[in-house]
Amino acid sequence: MATTEIKAKTTLEDVDAKGAFKRKPTAFRNKIEKGGQYPPAKGRYILYVSYACPWASRCTAYRVAKGLEDVIELAVTSPVWAFTRPGVDDHEGWVFDPSYPGATPDPLGLFKTVRDIYDLSMKNSDNVFETRYTVPVLFDRVTKTIVNNESSEIIRIFNSAFDEFATHPAVDLSPAALLPAIDAMNERTYEPLCNGVYKCGFAQSQEAYDEAVEGVFLTIDELEELLRHQRYLTGDAVTEADIRVFCCLVRFDEVYSVHFKCNRILIRECPNLLEWLRDVYQTLHLAPTLHMKHIKDHYYRSHGEINPYHIVPVGSDFVAKLEVPHSRAALFADQK
């Protein structure tokens, strides 16, 4: 998850003895369920995100795919980190700055930063602890508390908890029959690829980088071969597993290949992966969730230790490549 530390100025979180990046776990892990503390309701919850963050983008993808736009309000931070307590400490993180195109103010008028959301949630839950100020955040208007800040759990909440209000309740991206395959694919792709690109970018030793980058491209090679034989990552239906990897690989050519030194091959050079990205993007109508300017401005303008002059590369207009019609439906029509 894109993240900042309480006492740190950058994303360089804990590293081990050989300089390898170690991600800390999330803190708020509540469910939304009927009869529970947080029941499903239209308009009660707010999803706080940055369009730059791949973990937050999983949630915006589900919100669109399920038709929850009128059920879960969306609040979007500026992609460029700023000081969250100017004059108090040197923490930089997500802030609300509606002057940035596509960003919004806090709809409650309570928060100037994501850090503020965490501070109020800990106060209201009588549970103060050291934490990271991450997105996504699923927030409850009634209790003024974070319900959940773990993206893998938020997307499963969105998959079914609000079906009575959803525009597309029949869309099931985590069907019970496929959960074993989905979980296995998530396990296969998360650590070496989705988190692996961060381990490359934030490595503090050559050894740590070399180990991480090997996992990144081994996984990319495996997925390229897999998608030669089947339409989606777990078979003939698009699922959660596809969304999770999509949110990583759609950033790859524009950011990870340059900024995180993952430059052995580009995704646009992988014909099966590129066509699969187009398929997922078009099938789930994800255009409203993908904002490449937010993505590029965040990474290149917020990570001063990696890019001290904050120069944003011109890039290759990867989004335009996703708009090209794909042929995978016809190619795999006989699988159904």
C-alpha positions in Angstrom: 0.0 0.0 0.0 1.3 3.4 -0.8 2.2 4.7 2.6 4.0 7.2 4.8 5.3 6.8 8.4 4.5 9.0 11.4 8.1 10.0 11.9 9.5 9.5 8.5 9.5 12.0 5.6 9.4 9.4 2.8 8.1 5.9 1.9 11.4 4.3 3.0 9.8 2.1 5.8 11.6 -0.6 7.8 14.3 -2.4 6.0 16.0 -5.6 7.0 19.7 -6.1 7.6 20.4 -6.4 3.8 18.5 -3.3 2.9 15.3 -5.0 1.8 12.0 -3.1 2.0 9.5 -4.4 4.5 5.9 -3.4 4.5 4.0 -3.0 7.7 0.4 -4.4 8.2 -2.7 -2.3 8.2 -4.6 -1.5 11.4 -8.4 -1.2 10.9 -9.9 -4.5 9.9 -13.7 -4.2 10.5 -16.4 -5.7 8.3 -19.6 -4.3 7.0 -22.5 -6.7 7.6 -26.1 -6.7 8.5 -26.6 -6.8 12.3 -23.0 -5.7 12.9 -21.5 -2.5 14.2 -21.2 -1.3 10.6 -24.4 -2.3 8.6 -24.7 -1.8 4.9 -26.4 1.5 4.0 -26.5 3.9 1.1 -24.6 7.1 1.7 -23.2 6.2 5.1 -19.7 5.4 4.1 -16.9 7.4 2.3 -14.0 5.9 0.4 -10.9 8.0 0.7 -8.3 7.3 -2.0 -5.5 8.6 -4.1 -5.8 7.8 -7.7 -2.0 7.3 -7.6 -2.1 4.4 -5.2 -2.5 0.9 -6.8 -4.1 -0.5 -3.6 -6.7 2.3 -3.5 -7.3 1.8 -7.2 -8.4 -1.7 -6.5 -11.3 -0.2 -4.5 -12.2 2.4 -7.1 -12.3 -0.4 -9.7 -14.7 -2.4 -7.6 -16.8 0.7 -6.9 -17.3 1.2 -10.6 -17.6 -2.5 -11.6 -20.4 -3.0 -9.0 -22.1 0.2 -9.6 -21.6 1.7 -6.2 -21.0 5.3 -7.2 -24.2 6.5 -5.7 -23.8 4.3 -2.6 -20.2 4.9 -1.5 -19.0 8.6 -1.7 -15.5 9.0 -3.1 -13.0 11.5 -1.8 -9.7 12.0 -3.6 -6.5 13.4 -2.3 -3.9 15.3 -4.2 -1.3 12.9 -5.6 1.6 15.0 -4.4 2.6 14.6 -0.8 2.8 17.6 1.4 3.6 18.3 5.1 0.7 17.1 7.2 1.8 19.1 10.4 3.8 22.0 9.1 6.0 23.4 11.8 5.3 20.4 14.1 7.1 17.5 12.4 8.5 16.6 9.0 5.9 14.0 8.0 4.7 14.2 4.4 1.6 12.4 3.1 -1.8 12.5 1.5 -3.5 15.9 1.7 -6.8 17.3 0.4 -6.2 20.0 -2.3 -9.1 20.5 -4.7 -7.0 22.9 -6.7 -5.3 19.8 -8.2 -7.4 18.6 -11.1 -9.4 15.6 -10.2 -8.8 15.9 -6.4 -11.6 16.8 -4.0 -12.1 18.4 -0.7 -13.0 16.3 2.3 -16.8 15.9 1.9 -17.3 16.1 5.7 -15.3 19.4 5.9 -13.4 17.8 8.8 -10.1 16.8 7.4 -7.2 18.5 5.6 -5.1 15.4 5.4 -5.5 11.6 5.6 -3.5 11.8 8.8 -6.4 13.8 10.3 -8.8 10.9 9.5 -6.5 8.4 11.4 -6.2 10.8 14.4 -9.9 11.2 14.7 -10.6 7.5 14.3 -8.2 6.6 17.0 -9.7 9.2 19.3 -13.2 8.0 18.6 -12.3 4.3 19.0 -10.3 4.9 22.2 -7.5 3.0 20.6 -4.4 5.2 20.1 -1.4 3.5 18.5 1.4 4.3 16.1 0.3 3.7 12.6 0.8 4.6 8.9 -1.5 7.1 7.3 -2.4 5.1 4.2 -5.1 5.0 1.6 -7.6 3.5 0.9 -9.7 4.3 3.9 -13.3 3.2 4.2 -14.8 5.7 6.7 -18.1 5.7 8.6 -20.0 9.0 8.8 -22.0 7.9 11.8 -19.2 6.8 14.2 -16.6 9.1 12.6 -14.2 6.2 12.5 -12.3 4.2 9.9 -14.0 0.9 9.3 -11.3 -0.7 7.2 -8.0 0.4 5.6 -7.0 -2.9 4.1 -7.7 -2.9 0.4 -7.9 -6.7 0.0 -10.7 -6.7 2.6 -12.5 -3.5 1.3 -12.8 -5.0 -2.2 -14.4 -8.1 -0.8 -16.8 -5.9 1.2 -17.7 -4.1 -2.0 -18.2 -7.3 -3.9 -21.3 -8.3 -1.9 -22.1 -6.2 1.2 -23.9 -3.4 -0.7 -25.6 -5.6 -3.4 -29.1 -4.4 -2.3 -28.1 -0.9 -3.4 -25.7 -1.7 -6.3 -26.4 -0.9 -9.9 -24.7 -4.1 -10.9 -25.4 -6.6 -8.1 -25.0 -9.6 -10.4 -21.3 -8.7 -11.0 -19.4 -11.1 -8.8 -15.6 -10.7 -8.9 -14.9 -13.1 -6.0 -17.3 -16.0 -6.6 -17.2 -18.7 -4.0 -16.4 -21.4 -6.4 -13.3 -19.5 -7.6 -12.0 -18.3 -4.3 -9.3 -21.0 -4.0 -8.0 -20.1 -7.4 -8.3 -16.4 -6.7 -6.5 -16.7 -3.4 -3.8 -18.8 -5.0 -3.2 -16.3 -7.8 -3.2 -13.4 -5.3 -0.5 -15.3 -3.3 1.4 -15.9 -6.5 1.4 -12.3 -7.7 1.4 -10.1 -4.6 4.8 -10.5 -3.0 7.0 -11.0 -6.0 5.2 -8.5 -8.3 2.7 -6.1 -6.8 4.9 -5.5 -3.7 8.0 -6.6 -5.5 8.2 -3.4 -7.6 8.3 -1.4 -4.3 11.0 -3.7 -3.0 13.0 -2.8 -6.1 12.4 0.9 -5.8 13.0 1.2 -2.1 15.9 -1.3 -1.9 18.9 0.1 0.0 21.4 -2.4 -1.3 22.3 -4.1 -4.6 21.6 -7.5 -3.1 18.1 -6.5 -2.0 17.4 -5.0 -5.4 18.7 -8.0 -7.3 16.6 -10.4 -5.4 13.4 -8.3 -5.8 13.8 -7.6 -9.5 14.3 -11.3 -10.2 10.9 -12.0 -8.6 9.2 -9.2 -10.6 10.3 -10.4 -14.0 9.9 -14.1 -13.2 6.3 -13.4 -12.4 5.8 -11.2 -15.5 7.2 -14.0 -17.6 4.9 -16.6 -16.0 1.8 -14.4 -16.5 2.7 -13.7 -20.1 2.8 -17.4 -20.7 -0.4 -18.1 -18.7 -2.3 -15.5 -20.7 -1.3 -17.1 -23.9 -3.6 -20.0 -23.0 -6.5 -18.5 -21.0 -8.4 -15.2 -21.1 -8.1 -14.2 -17.5 -5.8 -15.1 -14.6 -8.1 -17.6 -13.0 -9.9 -18.9 -16.2 -12.6 -17.6 -18.5 -14.1 -15.0 -16.1 -12.6 -11.7 -14.9 -12.1 -11.8 -11.1 -10.5 -10.0 -8.2 -7.2 -11.5 -9.2 -7.3 -9.7 -12.5 -8.1 -6.3 -10.9 -5.3 -6.6 -8.4 -2.6 -7.3 -11.0 -4.2 -4.8 -13.4 -3.7 -2.0 -10.9 0.0 -2.9 -10.7 0.8 -3.5 -14.3 -1.0 -0.4 -15.6 1.6 1.7 -13.8 4.5 -0.4 -14.9 5.7 1.3 -18.1 5.1 4.8 -16.9 6.5 4.5 -13.4 8.0 1.3 -12.2 10.2 0.7 -15.2 11.9 4.1 -14.7 11.3 5.2 -11.1 11.8 1.8 -9.5 14.4 0.5 -11.9 12.3 -2.4 -13.2 13.5 -2.0 -16.8 14.3 -5.5 -18.2 11.2 -5.4 -20.3 8.1 -3.2 -20.7 4.5 -4.4 -20.5 3.8 -2.9 -24.0 6.4 -5.4 -25.2 4.4 -8.3 -23.8 1.7 -9.0 -26.3 -0.5 -11.2 -24.1 -0.3 -9.0 -21.0 -1.0 -5.9 -23.0 -4.1 -7.4 -24.6 -5.2 -8.7 -21.2 -4.8 -5.2 -19.7 -7.0 -3.8 -22.6 -9.6 -6.6 -21.9 -9.8 -5.9 -18.2 -9.9 -2.1 -18.7 -12.6 -2.3 -21.3 -14.7 -5.1 -19.9 -15.0 -3.6 -16.5 -15.2 0.0 -17.8 -12.3 1.2 -15.7 -11.6 4.4 -17.6 -13.0 6.6 -14.8 -10.7 5.0 -12.3 -7.4 5.5 -14.2 -5.7 8.9 -13.9 -2.2 8.7 -15.2 -1.3 12.3 -14.3 -2.1 11.6 -10.7 0.0 8.4 -10.9 3.0 10.0 -12.4 2.9 13.2 -10.4 2.7 11.2 -7.2 5.7 8.9 -7.7 8.0 11.4 -9.5 7.1 14.4 -7.3 6.7 12.8 -3.9 9.7 10.5 -3.7 12.5 13.0 -3.3 15.1 10.4 -2.2 14.7 8.6 -5.6 14.0 11.7 -7.8 15.4 14.7 -6.0 14.6 17.2 -8.7 11.0 16.0 -9.1 11.3 15.7 -12.9 8.3 13.9 -14.4 9.2 11.8 -17.5 7.2 12.4 -20.7 6.1 8.8 -20.8 4.4 6.8 -23.6 0.7 7.6 -23.2 0.0 4.1 -22.0 -3.7 4.9 -21.4 -4.1 5.4 -25.1 -2.8 1.9 -25.7 -5.6 0.6 -23.4 -8.3 2.2 -25.5 -7.3 0.1 -28.6 -10.0 -2.7 -29.0 -8.8 -6.1 -27.8 -9.4 -9.4 -29.5 -9.4 -11.7 -26.5 -13.1 -12.4 -26.4 -13.0 -13.9 -29.8 -9.7 -15.6 -29.2 -11.0 -17.5 -26.2 -14.6 -17.9 -27.2 -14.4 -21.7 -27.2 -13.4 -21.8 -23.5 -17.0 -21.1 -22.4 
